[in-house]
Amino acid sequence: MDRFDSMRLFTRVVERRSFTAAAADLCLPRSSAT
């Protein structure tokens, strides 16, 4: 995961207040989001 993807994930986690929901939104495995 590059820096841009990491920032996009971080932003989505903040918006959704959930690592699981953010991972689902971005079509990532949950383990990649934690």
Buried (B, 14 or more C-beta within 10 A) or exposed (E): EEEEEEEBBEEBBEEBEEBEBBBBBBEBEEEEBE
